[in-house]
């Protein structure tokens, strides 16, 4: 039997029919509703009904501070109607199948541990660059969530002076949103006139504004990566999200990291930065792995 795996994002509910080796047999997506929980559950149910005879379990990746062992969402991320909701209990109103849920950034990290660029690492970090900054921390081959399930919520890290969250949060300096805002400001455009695809087309054409904005973004990411390396000393730090498919991003981050290390008068360990192995399927693969760990006793080979 196969698993139905959901990847819930701010704009789309992606889903896939997958086997226990993460082979994808069918994929689709629906628009994520932002009006109410009932609408959200109706869409999950309609997807489930298409596959209910073919599956023996459900896995889910979604935003928020999540207690996977209880199926509970506390802080909901961008989907406000999920605040303090036990989504597993809600879904058990239309299915009796076992359900496993995990935060989206942490799912991306699990995908890399299972089948990606952290497969042979005991300690690693995944930073997902999107509308904000999510991710996961791998310690001793396992996902490390922290005492309040908050480890890896990189958006909230401060990178500047003062108490203003909107001015100093790493999400406002190192995300795709930050890049779009910077390019729009430099070009005196509205934000809806700029997107990531267009920005990297400009960068390829050596557009001065787009290249300068990329350099700023990369510097801000490099500063955070440097700090994480000093605190956690991982073997690798991986960059994920759609933007990570652009080789020039990883190259520019590495250049900014090299500049930091060149100004340190003695030798310290350098951060090793790579892109993630999986992109759009990352959260699906990680959510499936979380299910296998929870219900089928699968163990990480690294442990």
PABAMAR-712802 format. One record per residue: residue in one letter; x, y, z of N, C-alpha, C in turn. Coordinates in Angstrom, 1 decimal. Each point is the difference from the previous one (the first is absolute). Layout:
REC resn   n.px   n.py   n.pz  ca.px  ca.py  ca.pz   c.px   c.py   c.pz
REC    A      X      Y      Z      X      Y      Z      X      Y      Z
...
This chain:
REC resn   n.px   n.py   n.pz  ca.px  ca.py  ca.pz   c.px   c.py   c.pz
REC    X    0.8   -1.2    0.0   -0.8    1.2    0.0    0.9    1.2    0.0
REC    X   -0.6    1.1   -0.5    0.7    1.3   -0.1   -0.5    1.0    1.1
REC    X    0.7    1.1    0.0   -0.3    1.1    1.0   -0.5    1.2   -0.8
REC    X   -1.0    0.7    0.5   -0.4    1.3   -0.5    0.8    1.1    0.8
REC    X    0.8    0.8   -0.7    0.8    1.0    0.7   -0.4    1.4   -0.5
REC    X   -0.2    0.8    1.0   -0.4    1.4   -0.3    1.2    0.9    0.4
REC    X    0.2    1.1   -0.9    0.9    1.0    0.3   -0.8    1.3    0.0
REC    X   -0.3    0.5    1.2   -0.8    1.2    0.1    0.8    1.3    0.0
REC    X   -0.2    0.9   -0.9    0.7    1.2   -0.1   -1.0    1.2    0.1
REC    X    0.6    1.2    0.0   -0.9    1.2    0.1   -0.9    0.2   -1.3
REC    X    0.5   -0.5   -1.1   -0.7    0.2   -1.3   -0.6   -1.3   -0.5
REC    X    0.6   -1.1    0.3   -0.5   -1.3   -0.6    0.1   -1.1    0.9
REC    X   -1.0   -0.9   -0.1    0.0   -1.3    0.7    0.5   -1.0   -1.1
REC    X    1.2   -0.4    0.1    0.5   -1.0   -0.9   -0.1   -1.4    0.6
REC    X   -0.2   -1.0   -0.8   -0.2   -1.3    0.5    0.5   -1.1   -1.0
REC    X    0.4   -1.1    0.6    0.5   -1.1   -0.8   -0.3   -1.4    0.5
REC    X   -0.2   -0.9   -0.9   -0.1   -1.4    0.4    1.4   -0.6   -0.1
REC    X    0.5   -0.5    1.2    1.4   -0.5    0.0    0.1   -1.3    0.7
REC    X    1.0   -0.8   -0.4    0.3   -1.2    0.7    1.0    0.2    1.1
REC    X    0.4   -1.0    0.7    0.9    0.1    1.2    1.4    0.3   -0.4
REC    X    0.4    0.0   -1.3    1.3    0.4   -0.4    0.0    1.4   -0.6
REC    X   -1.1    0.7    0.2   -0.2    1.4   -0.5   -0.2    0.1   -1.5
REC    X   -0.3   -1.1   -0.6   -0.3    0.1   -1.5   -1.4    0.7   -0.1
REC    X   -0.1    1.0   -0.9   -1.3    0.7   -0.2   -0.7   -0.6   -1.2
REC    X   -1.3   -0.4    0.3   -0.8   -0.6   -1.1   -0.9    1.0   -0.6
REC    X   -0.4    1.0    0.7   -1.0    1.0   -0.4    0.1    1.2    0.8
REC    X   -0.1    1.2   -0.6    0.1    1.2    0.7   -1.1    1.0   -0.4
REC    X   -0.3    0.9    0.8   -1.0    1.1   -0.3    0.1    1.1    1.0
REC    X   -0.8    1.0   -0.2    0.0    1.1    0.9   -1.4    0.8    0.0
REC    X   -0.3    0.6    1.1   -1.2    0.8    0.1    0.4    1.3    0.6
REC    X   -0.8    1.0   -0.2    0.3    1.3    0.6   -0.2    0.0    1.5
REC    X    0.9    0.5    0.8   -0.2    0.0    1.5   -1.0    1.1    0.4
REC    X   -1.1   -0.4    0.7   -1.0    1.0    0.4    0.6    0.8    1.2
REC    X   -0.5    1.3    0.1    0.4    0.8    1.2   -1.2    0.5    0.7
REC    X   -1.2   -0.6   -0.2   -1.1    0.6    0.6   -0.3   -0.8    1.4
REC    X    0.0   -1.3    0.0   -0.4   -0.7    1.2    0.5   -1.4    0.0
REC    X    0.0   -0.6    1.2    0.5   -1.4    0.2   -0.9   -1.0   -0.8
REC    X   -1.3    0.3    0.0   -1.0   -1.0   -0.6    0.3   -0.1   -1.5
REC    X    0.3    1.1   -0.6    0.3    0.0   -1.5    1.3   -0.8   -0.2
REC    X    1.0    0.2    0.8    1.3   -0.7    0.0   -0.2   -1.5    0.1
REC    X   -0.8   -0.4    1.0   -0.3   -1.4    0.2   -0.8   -0.7   -1.1
REC    X   -0.9    0.8   -0.6   -0.8   -0.5   -1.2    1.0   -0.3   -1.1
REC    X    1.0    0.8   -0.3    0.9   -0.3   -1.1    0.9   -1.2    0.3
REC    X    0.4   -0.1    1.3    0.8   -1.2    0.4   -0.9   -1.3   -0.2
REC    X   -1.2    0.1    0.4   -0.9   -1.1   -0.1   -0.2   -0.4   -1.5
REC    X   -0.3    1.0   -0.9   -0.2   -0.3   -1.4    1.2   -0.7   -0.6
REC    X    1.2    0.4    0.4    1.2   -0.6   -0.6    0.1   -1.5    0.6
REC    X   -0.3   -0.1    1.2    0.0   -1.4    0.7   -0.9   -0.9   -0.7
REC    X   -1.2    0.4   -0.3   -1.0   -0.9   -0.6    0.4   -0.5   -1.3
REC    X    0.9    0.7   -0.7    0.4   -0.5   -1.3    0.9   -1.2    0.1
REC    X    0.7   -0.1    1.2    1.0   -1.0    0.1   -0.3   -1.0    1.2
REC    X   -1.1    0.1    0.7   -0.2   -0.8    1.2    0.1   -1.5   -0.2
REC    X   -0.3   -0.5   -1.2    0.1   -1.5   -0.2    1.5   -0.4   -0.3
REC    X    0.9    1.0   -0.2    1.3   -0.4   -0.4    1.1    0.2    1.1
REC    X   -0.5    0.6    1.1    1.0    0.4    1.1   -0.3   -0.7    1.3
REC    X    1.1    0.0    0.8   -0.1   -0.5    1.4    0.5    0.9    1.0
REC    X    0.3    1.3   -0.4    0.4    1.0    0.9    0.1    1.4   -0.7
REC    X    0.1    1.0    0.9    0.0    1.4   -0.5    1.2    0.7    0.7
REC    X    0.8    0.7   -0.8    1.0    0.9    0.6   -0.2    1.4   -0.5
REC    X    0.5    0.9    0.8   -0.3    1.4   -0.3    1.1    0.9    0.5
REC    X    0.4    1.0   -0.8    0.9    1.1    0.3   -0.8    1.3   -0.1
REC    X    0.2    0.8    1.0   -0.8    1.3    0.0    0.7    1.0    1.0
REC    X   -0.3    1.3   -0.2    0.7    1.0    0.8   -0.5    0.0    1.4
REC    X    0.9    0.5    0.9   -0.5    0.1    1.4    0.9   -0.7    1.0
REC    X   -0.2    0.3    1.3    0.7   -0.7    1.1   -0.9   -1.2    0.3
REC    X    0.6   -1.2   -0.2   -0.8   -1.2   -0.1    0.6   -1.0    1.0
REC    X   -0.9   -0.7    0.8    0.3   -1.1    0.8   -0.4   -1.3   -0.8
REC    X    0.9   -0.6   -0.7   -0.3   -1.1   -0.8   -0.6   -1.2    0.8
REC    X    0.5   -0.2    1.2   -0.5   -1.1    0.8   -1.4    0.1    0.4
REC    X   -0.6    1.2    0.0   -1.4    0.3    0.4   -0.8    0.4   -1.2
REC    X    0.6    0.3   -1.1   -0.8    0.5   -1.2   -0.5    1.4    0.2
REC    X    0.7    0.8    0.9   -0.5    1.3    0.4    0.8    1.1   -0.7
REC    X   -0.7    1.0   -0.5    0.6    1.2   -0.5   -0.2    1.1    1.0
REC    X    1.1    0.7    0.4   -0.1    1.1    1.0    0.0    1.3   -0.8
REC    X    1.2    0.6   -0.2    0.0    1.2   -0.8   -0.1   -0.5   -1.5
REC    X   -0.9    0.7   -0.8   -0.4   -0.6   -1.2    0.7    0.4   -1.3
REC    X    1.1    0.9    0.2    0.6    0.5   -1.2   -1.0    0.9   -0.7
REC    X    0.0   -0.1   -1.4   -0.9    0.9   -0.8   -1.4   -0.4    0.0
REC    X   -0.4   -1.2    0.4   -1.4   -0.5    0.0   -0.6    0.2    1.4
REC    X   -0.5    1.2    0.2   -0.4    0.4    1.4   -1.1   -0.9    0.5
REC    X   -0.8   -0.6   -0.8   -1.1   -0.9    0.5    0.5   -1.3    0.6
REC    X    1.3   -0.3   -0.2    0.5   -1.2    0.7    0.5    0.2    1.4
REC    X   -0.1    1.2    0.5    0.6    0.3    1.3   -0.7   -0.9    1.1
REC    X    0.8   -0.7    0.8   -0.5   -0.8    1.1   -1.0   -1.1   -0.5
REC    X    0.3   -0.5   -1.2   -0.9   -1.0   -0.6    0.7   -1.4    0.0
REC    X   -0.7   -1.0    0.4    0.6   -1.4   -0.1   -0.5   -0.5   -1.4
REC    X    0.9    0.2   -1.0   -0.4   -0.3   -1.4   -0.3   -1.5   -0.2
REC    X    0.7   -0.9    0.8   -0.2   -1.4   -0.2   -1.4   -0.4    0.5
REC    X   -0.4    0.6    1.1   -1.4   -0.3    0.5   -1.0    0.5   -1.0
REC    X    0.2    1.2   -0.6   -0.9    0.5   -1.0   -0.1   -0.9   -1.2
REC    X    1.1   -0.5   -0.5    0.0   -0.9   -1.1   -0.6   -1.3    0.3
REC    X    0.1   -0.5    1.2   -0.6   -1.2    0.4   -1.5    0.0    0.0
REC    X   -0.6    1.2   -0.3   -1.4    0.1   -0.2   -0.4   -0.6   -1.4
REC    X    1.0   -0.2   -0.9   -0.4   -0.6   -1.3    0.9   -1.2   -0.4
REC    X    1.0   -0.3    0.9    0.8   -1.2   -0.3    0.5   -0.6    1.4
REC    X    0.1   -1.4   -0.1    0.6   -0.6    1.2    1.4   -0.4   -0.2
REC    X    0.6    0.4   -1.1    1.4   -0.4   -0.3    1.0    0.8    1.0
REC    X    1.1   -0.6    0.2    1.1    0.7    0.8    0.5    1.2   -0.7
REC    X    0.2    1.1    0.7    0.4    1.3   -0.6    1.2    0.5    0.7
REC    X    1.0    0.5   -0.7    1.2    0.6    0.6    0.2    1.4   -0.6
REC    X    0.2    0.9    0.9    0.2    1.4   -0.5    1.4    0.5    0.5
REC    X    0.6    1.0   -0.8    1.2    0.6    0.4    0.1    1.4   -0.6
REC    X    0.7    0.9    0.6    0.3    1.3   -0.5    0.7   -0.1   -1.4
REC    X   -0.3    1.0   -0.8    0.5   -0.1   -1.4    1.5    0.1   -0.1
REC    X    0.6    0.9    0.7    1.5    0.1    0.0    0.7   -1.2    0.6
REC    X   -0.6   -0.5    1.0    0.6   -1.2    0.6   -0.2   -1.2   -0.9
REC    X   -1.1    0.0   -0.8   -0.2   -1.1   -1.0    1.1    0.1   -1.0
REC    X    0.3    1.2   -0.4    1.1    0.1   -1.0    1.3   -0.5    0.5
REC    X    0.3    0.2    1.3    1.2   -0.5    0.6    0.0   -1.5    0.0
REC    X   -1.2   -0.6    0.4   -0.1   -1.5    0.0    0.2   -0.6   -1.3
REC    X   -0.4    0.7   -1.1    0.2   -0.5   -1.3    1.5   -0.1   -0.3
REC    X    0.7    0.9    0.4    1.5    0.0   -0.3    0.7   -1.0    0.9
REC    X   -0.5   -0.3    1.2    0.6   -1.0    0.8   -0.3   -1.4   -0.6
REC    X   -1.2   -0.2   -0.5   -0.4   -1.3   -0.5    0.7   -0.3   -1.3
REC    X   -0.1    0.9   -1.0    0.4   -0.4   -1.3    0.8    1.1   -0.7
REC    X    0.4    1.1    0.8    0.6    1.1   -0.7    1.5    0.2    0.5
REC    X    0.3    1.3    0.0    1.4    0.4    0.3    0.5   -0.1    1.4
REC    X   -0.9   -0.3    0.9    0.3   -0.3    1.4    0.0   -1.4    0.4
REC    X   -0.1   -0.9   -1.0   -0.2   -1.4    0.2    1.2   -0.6    0.8
REC    X    1.2    0.5   -0.2    1.2   -0.5    0.7    0.5    0.9    1.1
REC    X   -0.9    0.9    0.4    0.4    1.0    1.0   -0.7   -0.3    1.3
REC    X    0.8    0.2    1.1   -0.6   -0.1    1.3   -0.6    1.4    0.4
REC    X    0.6    1.1   -0.4   -0.5    1.3    0.4   -0.1    0.9   -1.2
REC    X   -1.1    0.6   -0.2   -0.2    0.9   -1.2   -1.2    0.9    0.2
REC    X    0.0    1.0   -0.8   -1.1    1.0    0.0   -0.5    0.2   -1.4
REC    X   -1.4    0.1   -0.1   -0.6    0.4   -1.2   -0.7    1.3    0.2
REC    X    0.3    1.0   -0.9   -0.7    1.3    0.0   -0.8    0.1   -1.3
REC    X   -1.3    0.1    0.2   -0.9    0.1   -1.1   -0.3    1.5   -0.3
REC    X    0.4    0.5   -1.1   -0.2    1.4   -0.4   -1.2    0.1   -0.8
REC    X   -1.0    0.6    0.6   -1.3    0.2   -0.7   -0.6    1.4    0.3
REC    X   -1.3    0.0    0.3   -0.6    1.3    0.4    0.6    0.4    1.4
REC    X    0.4   -1.0    0.8    0.8    0.3    1.2    1.2   -1.0    0.0
REC    X    0.5   -0.3    1.2    1.1   -0.9    0.1   -0.4   -1.1    0.9
REC    X   -0.2   -1.2   -0.5   -0.3   -1.2    0.8    1.2   -0.9    0.0
REC    X   -0.2   -1.2    0.6    1.1   -0.9   -0.1    0.0   -1.1    1.1
REC    X    1.1   -0.7    0.2    0.1   -1.0    1.0    1.4   -0.2    0.4
REC    X    0.2   -0.5    1.2    1.3   -0.3    0.6    0.1   -1.5    0.2
REC    X    1.0   -0.6   -0.5    0.3   -1.4    0.2    1.1   -0.1    1.0
REC    X   -0.2   -0.7    1.0    1.0   -0.3    1.1    0.1   -1.5    0.3
REC    X    1.2   -0.5   -0.2    0.2   -1.5    0.2   -1.0   -0.8   -0.9
REC    X   -0.1    0.5   -1.2   -0.8   -0.7   -1.0   -1.5    0.1    0.2
REC    X   -0.5    0.8    1.0   -1.4    0.1    0.3   -0.4    1.5   -0.1
REC    X   -1.3    0.2   -0.3   -0.6    1.3   -0.1   -0.1    0.6    1.5
REC    X    0.7    1.1    0.2    0.0    0.6    1.3   -1.0    1.2    0.0
REC    X   -1.1   -0.2    0.9   -1.1    1.0    0.0    0.1    1.0    1.1
REC    X    0.8   -0.2    1.0    0.1    0.9    1.1   -1.1   -0.2    1.1
REC    X    0.2    0.7    1.1   -1.0   -0.2    1.1   -1.4    0.5   -0.3
REC    X   -0.1    1.0   -1.0   -1.3    0.5   -0.3   -0.4   -0.2   -1.4
REC    X    0.7   -1.0   -0.7   -0.3   -0.4   -1.4    0.3    1.2   -0.9
REC    X    0.9    0.8    0.4    0.3    1.3   -0.7    1.3    0.0   -0.7
REC    X    0.9   -1.0    0.2    1.3   -0.1   -0.6   -0.1    0.0   -1.6
REC    X    0.7    0.8   -0.6    0.0    0.1   -1.5   -1.0    1.1   -0.5
REC    X   -0.6    0.7    0.8   -0.8    1.2   -0.4    0.8    1.2   -0.3
REC    X    0.8   -0.1   -1.1    1.0    1.0   -0.2   -0.5    1.4   -0.4
REC    X   -1.3    0.1   -0.4   -0.6    1.3   -0.3    0.2    1.0    1.2
REC    X   -0.1   -0.6    1.2   -0.1    0.9    1.2    1.4    0.4    0.5
REC    X    1.1   -0.5   -0.5    1.3    0.4    0.4    0.2    1.5   -0.4
REC    X    0.5    0.7    1.0    0.3    1.5   -0.2    1.3    0.2   -0.7
REC    X    0.1    0.9   -0.9    1.2    0.3   -0.8    0.0    1.6   -0.2
REC    X    0.2    0.6    1.2    0.1    1.5   -0.1   -0.3    0.6    1.4
REC    X    0.1    1.3    0.1   -0.2    0.6    1.3   -1.4    0.4    0.2
REC    X   -0.4    0.2    1.3   -1.3    0.5    0.4   -1.0   -1.2    0.2
REC    X   -1.2    0.4    0.4   -1.0   -1.0    0.4   -1.0   -0.3   -1.1
REC    X    0.1    0.7   -1.2   -1.0   -0.1   -1.0    0.2   -1.4   -0.7
REC    X   -1.1   -0.8    0.1    0.1   -1.3   -0.7    0.0    0.2   -1.5
REC    X   -0.9    0.8   -0.5   -0.1    0.2   -1.5    1.3    0.5   -0.6
REC    X    0.8    0.8    0.8    1.2    0.5   -0.6    1.2   -1.0    0.1
REC    X    0.0   -0.8    1.1    1.2   -0.8    0.3   -0.1   -1.5   -0.1
REC    X   -1.2   -0.5   -0.1   -0.2   -1.5   -0.1    0.7   -0.5   -1.3
REC    X    0.6   -1.1    0.1    0.8   -0.6   -1.1   -1.0   -0.3   -1.2
REC    X   -1.2   -0.2    0.3   -1.0   -0.2   -1.1   -0.1    1.2   -0.9
REC    X    0.2    1.2    0.7   -0.1    1.2   -0.8    1.3    0.4   -0.7
REC    X    1.0   -0.8    0.2    1.3    0.3   -0.6    0.5   -1.1   -0.9
REC    X   -0.4   -1.2    0.3    0.6   -1.1   -0.8   -1.0   -0.9   -0.7
REC    X   -1.2    0.5   -0.2   -1.0   -0.9   -0.7   -0.2    0.5   -1.4
REC    X   -0.8   -0.8   -0.8   -0.3    0.3   -1.3   -0.8    1.3    0.0
REC    X   -0.9    0.2    1.0   -0.8    1.2    0.1    1.0    1.2    0.2
REC    X    1.0   -0.1    0.8    1.0    1.1    0.1    0.6    0.3   -1.3
REC    X    0.4   -1.0   -0.8    0.6    0.3   -1.3   -1.0    0.7   -0.9
REC    X   -1.2   -0.4   -0.1   -1.0    0.6   -0.8   -0.2    1.5    0.4
REC    X   -0.1    0.2    1.4   -0.2    1.4    0.5    1.2    0.9   -0.4
REC    X    1.2   -0.6    0.1    1.2    0.8   -0.3    0.0    0.4   -1.5
REC    X   -0.2   -1.0   -0.8    0.0    0.3   -1.5   -1.1    1.0   -0.4
REC    X   -1.2   -0.2    0.6   -1.1    0.9   -0.3    0.3    1.5    0.4
REC    X    0.6    0.1    1.2    0.4    1.3    0.5    1.1    0.7   -0.9
REC    X    1.0   -0.8   -0.4    1.1    0.5   -0.8   -0.6    0.5   -1.4
REC    X   -1.0   -0.8   -0.5   -0.5    0.3   -1.3   -1.2    0.9    0.0
REC    X   -0.4    0.4    1.2   -1.2    0.8    0.2   -1.3   -0.7   -0.6
REC    X   -0.1   -1.3    0.3   -1.2   -0.7   -0.5   -0.8   -0.5    1.1
REC    X   -1.2   -0.4   -0.3   -0.9   -0.6    1.0    0.5   -1.5    0.2
REC    X   -0.3   -0.5    1.2    0.5   -1.4    0.2   -0.6   -1.0   -0.9
REC    X   -1.3    0.2   -0.4   -0.7   -0.9   -0.9    0.5    0.0   -1.4
REC    X    1.0    1.0   -0.3    0.6    0.1   -1.3    1.3   -0.8    0.0
REC    X    0.4   -0.6    1.1    1.3   -0.7    0.1   -0.2   -1.4    0.6
REC    X    0.7   -1.0   -0.6   -0.1   -1.3    0.6    1.4   -0.6   -0.1
REC    X    0.2   -1.2    0.6    1.3   -0.6    0.0    0.5   -0.3   -1.4
REC    X   -0.9   -0.5   -0.8    0.5   -0.4   -1.4    0.5    1.2   -0.7
REC    X   -0.7    1.1    0.1    0.4    1.2   -0.7    1.3    0.5    0.5
REC    X    0.2    0.0    1.3    1.2    0.5    0.7    1.2   -0.8   -0.5
REC    X   -0.1   -1.3   -0.1    1.2   -0.8   -0.5    0.2    0.1   -1.5
REC    X   -1.0    0.4   -0.7    0.2    0.3   -1.4    0.8    1.3   -0.1
REC    X   -0.3    1.0    0.8    0.7    1.2    0.1    1.5   -0.2    0.4
REC    X    0.1   -0.9    1.0    1.4   -0.3    0.5    0.8   -0.6   -1.1
REC    X   -0.6   -0.9   -0.8    0.7   -0.6   -1.1    0.4    1.0   -1.0
REC    X   -0.8    1.1   -0.2    0.4    1.1   -0.9    0.9    1.0    0.6
REC    X    0.4   -0.3    1.3    0.9    0.9    0.7   -0.6    1.4    0.3
REC    X   -1.3   -0.1    0.3   -0.7    1.2    0.4    0.5    0.5    1.3
REC    X    0.4    1.3    0.1    0.7    0.5    1.2   -0.9   -0.1    1.2
REC    X   -1.2    0.4    0.0   -0.9    0.0    1.1   -0.2   -1.5    0.5
REC    X   -0.3   -0.9   -0.9   -0.2   -1.4    0.5    1.2   -0.6    0.5
REC    X    1.2    0.3   -0.6    1.2   -0.6    0.5    0.4    0.6    1.4
REC    X   -0.3    1.2    0.2    0.3    0.6    1.3   -0.9   -0.5    1.1
REC    X   -1.3   -0.3   -0.4   -1.0   -0.5    1.0    0.4   -1.5    0.3
REC    X    0.5   -0.7   -0.9    0.4   -1.4    0.2    1.2    0.0    1.0
REC    X    0.9    1.0   -0.2    1.2    0.1    0.8   -0.4    0.3    1.5
REC    X   -0.9    0.9    0.1   -0.5    0.3    1.4   -0.7   -1.2    0.6
REC    X   -0.9   -0.7   -0.7   -0.6   -1.2    0.5    1.0   -1.0    0.4
REC    X    1.0   -0.3   -0.8    1.0   -1.0    0.2    0.9    0.4    1.3
REC    X    0.3    1.2    0.1    0.7    0.5    1.2   -0.8   -0.3    1.3
REC    X   -1.3    0.4   -0.1   -0.8   -0.3    1.2   -0.1   -1.5    0.3
REC    X   -0.1   -0.8   -1.0   -0.1   -1.4    0.2    1.4   -0.5    0.6
REC    X    1.1    0.5   -0.6    1.3   -0.4    0.5    0.2    0.3    1.4
REC    X   -0.4    1.2    0.5    0.2    0.4    1.4   -0.8   -1.0    0.9
REC    X   -1.2   -0.3   -0.4   -0.8   -1.0    0.8    0.7   -1.4    0.0
REC    X    0.4   -0.4   -1.1    0.7   -1.3   -0.1    1.2   -0.1    0.8
REC    X    0.8    1.1   -0.1    1.2    0.1    0.8   -0.3   -0.2    1.5
REC    X   -1.0    0.7    0.5   -0.4   -0.1    1.4   -0.5   -1.4    0.4
REC    X   -0.8   -0.6   -0.9   -0.4   -1.4    0.2    1.1   -0.9    0.1
REC    X    1.0    0.2   -0.9    1.2   -0.9    0.1    0.7    0.1    1.3
REC    X    0.1    1.3    0.5    0.7    0.2    1.3   -0.8   -0.6    1.2
REC    X   -1.3    0.0   -0.1   -0.8   -0.5    1.1   -0.1   -1.5    0.0
REC    X   -0.3   -0.6   -1.2   -0.3   -1.4   -0.1    1.1   -0.9   -0.6
REC    X    0.9    0.6   -0.8    1.1   -0.7   -0.6   -0.4   -1.2   -0.8
REC    X   -1.0    0.1   -1.0   -0.4   -1.1   -0.7    1.0   -0.4   -1.1
REC    X   -0.2   -1.2   -0.6    0.9   -0.4   -1.1   -0.4    0.7   -1.3
REC    X   -1.3    0.3   -0.2   -0.5    0.7   -1.2   -1.1    0.9    0.4
REC    X   -0.2    1.0   -0.8   -1.1    0.9    0.1   -0.6    0.0   -1.5
REC    X   -1.3   -0.4   -0.1   -0.6   -0.1   -1.3   -1.0    1.1   -0.2
REC    X    0.0    0.6   -1.2   -1.0    1.0   -0.4   -1.1   -0.7   -0.8
REC    X   -1.3    0.2    0.4   -1.1   -0.5   -0.8   -0.9    1.0   -0.4
REC    X   -1.2   -0.4   -0.5   -0.9    1.0   -0.6    0.2    0.1   -1.5
REC    X   -1.0    0.5   -0.7    0.1    0.2   -1.5    1.2    0.8   -0.4
REC    X    0.4    1.0    0.8    1.1    0.8   -0.4    1.3   -0.7    0.0
REC    X    0.1   -1.1    0.8    1.3   -0.7    0.1    0.3   -0.8   -1.3
REC    X   -0.9    0.0   -0.9    0.3   -0.6   -1.3    0.9    0.9   -0.9
REC    X    0.2    1.2    0.5    0.8    0.9   -0.8    1.5   -0.1    0.5
REC    X    0.9   -0.6   -0.8    1.4   -0.2    0.4    0.7    1.3    0.5
REC    X   -0.4    1.1   -0.6    0.7    1.3    0.3   -0.3    0.4    1.5
REC    X   -1.2   -0.5    0.6   -0.2    0.3    1.4    1.0   -0.6    0.9
REC    X    0.1   -1.3   -0.2    1.0   -0.8    0.8    1.4    0.6   -0.1
REC    X    0.4    0.3   -1.3    1.3    0.6   -0.3    0.2    1.3    0.7
REC    X   -1.0    0.9    0.0    0.1    1.3    0.6    0.0   -0.1    1.5
REC    X   -0.8   -0.9    0.6    0.1   -0.2    1.5    1.4   -0.5    0.4
REC    X    0.6   -0.9   -0.8    1.3   -0.5    0.3    1.0    1.1   -0.1
REC    X   -0.1    0.9   -0.9    0.9    1.2   -0.2   -0.1    0.9    1.3
REC    X   -1.2    0.2    0.4   -0.2    0.8    1.2    0.5   -0.6    1.3
REC    X   -0.1   -1.4    0.1    0.5   -0.7    1.1    1.5    0.1    0.0
REC    X    0.6   -0.2   -1.2    1.5    0.1   -0.2    0.5    1.3    0.5
REC    X   -0.7    1.1   -0.3    0.4    1.3    0.4    0.0    0.2    1.5
REC    X   -1.0   -0.6    0.7   -0.1    0.0    1.4    1.2   -0.7    0.6
REC    X    0.3   -1.2   -0.5    1.1   -0.8    0.6    1.4    0.6   -0.3
REC    X    0.1    0.8   -1.1    1.3    0.6   -0.3    0.3    1.1    1.0
REC    X   -1.0    0.6    0.6    0.2    1.1    1.0    0.2   -0.5    1.4
REC    X    0.0   -1.4    0.2    0.2   -0.5    1.3    1.5   -0.3    0.1
REC    X    0.7    0.5    1.0    1.5   -0.1    0.1    0.5   -1.4    0.4
REC    X   -0.8   -1.0    0.2    0.4   -1.3    0.3   -0.9   -1.0   -0.6
REC    X    0.4   -1.3   -0.1   -0.8   -1.0   -0.7   -1.1   -0.5    0.9
REC    X   -1.2    0.0   -0.6   -1.2   -0.7    0.7   -0.7   -0.9   -1.1
REC    X   -0.8   -0.9    0.5   -0.7   -0.8   -1.0   -0.9    0.8   -0.9
REC    X    0.1   -0.3   -1.3   -0.8    0.7   -1.0   -1.3   -0.7   -0.3
REC    X   -1.1    0.7   -0.2   -1.3   -0.6   -0.4    0.1   -0.6   -1.4
REC    X   -0.5   -1.2   -0.1   -0.1   -0.7   -1.3   -1.4    0.2   -0.5
REC    X   -0.2    0.7   -1.1   -1.4    0.4   -0.5   -0.2   -0.7   -1.3
REC    X   -1.2   -0.7   -0.1   -0.4   -0.6   -1.2   -1.5    0.2   -0.2
REC    X   -0.5   -0.2   -1.2   -1.5    0.0   -0.1   -0.6   -1.3    0.4
REC    X   -1.2    0.0    0.3   -0.7   -1.2    0.3   -0.1   -0.9   -1.2
REC    X   -0.2   -1.3    0.2   -0.1   -1.0   -1.0   -1.4    0.1   -0.7
REC    X   -1.0    0.3    0.8   -1.4    0.0   -0.5   -0.5    1.4    0.1
REC    X   -0.9    0.3   -1.0   -0.6    1.4    0.0   -1.5   -0.1    0.3
REC    X   -0.7    0.0   -1.1   -1.5    0.0    0.2   -0.5   -1.2    0.7
REC    X    0.7   -1.1    0.0   -0.5   -1.3    0.6    0.6   -0.2    1.4
REC    X    0.8    1.0    0.5    0.7   -0.2    1.2   -1.0   -0.2    1.2
REC    X   -1.0    0.8    0.1   -0.9   -0.1    1.2   -0.8   -1.3   -0.1
REC    X   -0.3   -0.5   -1.2   -0.8   -1.2   -0.2    0.9   -1.2    0.5
REC    X    1.2    0.0   -0.4    0.9   -1.1    0.4    0.3    0.0    1.5
REC    X    0.2    1.2    0.6    0.2    0.0    1.4   -1.2   -0.3    0.8
REC    X   -1.1    0.4   -0.4   -1.3   -0.3    0.7   -0.2   -1.6    0.0
REC    X    0.3   -0.6   -1.2   -0.1   -1.4   -0.1    0.9   -0.7    1.0
REC    X    1.3    0.5    0.1    1.0   -0.6    0.9   -0.5    0.1    1.4
REC    X   -0.6    1.1    0.4   -0.5    0.2    1.3   -1.1   -1.0    0.3
REC    X   -0.8   -0.3   -1.0   -1.0   -1.0    0.2    0.6   -1.4    0.3
REC    X    1.0   -0.3   -0.8    0.6   -1.3    0.1    0.7   -0.2    1.3
REC    X    0.6    1.1    0.5    0.6   -0.1    1.4   -1.0   -0.2    1.0
REC    X   -1.1    0.7   -0.1   -1.1    0.0    1.1   -0.7   -1.3    0.0
REC    X   -0.4   -0.6   -1.2   -0.9   -1.1    0.0    0.6   -1.3   -0.5
REC    X    1.1    0.0   -0.7    0.6   -1.2   -0.5    1.3   -0.3    0.5
REC    X    0.5    0.7    1.0    1.2   -0.4    0.7    1.3    0.2   -0.8
REC    X   -0.1    0.8   -1.1    1.2    0.3   -0.8    1.0    0.7    0.8
REC    X    1.2   -0.3   -0.1    1.1    0.6    0.8    1.0    0.7   -1.0
REC    X    0.4    1.1    0.4    1.0    0.7   -0.8    1.3   -0.8   -0.1
REC    X    0.5   -0.3   -1.2    1.2   -0.8   -0.1    1.2    0.7    0.6
REC    X    0.0    1.3    0.2    1.1    0.8    0.5    0.2   -0.3    1.5
REC    X   -1.1   -0.4    0.7    0.1   -0.1    1.5    0.6   -1.3    0.4
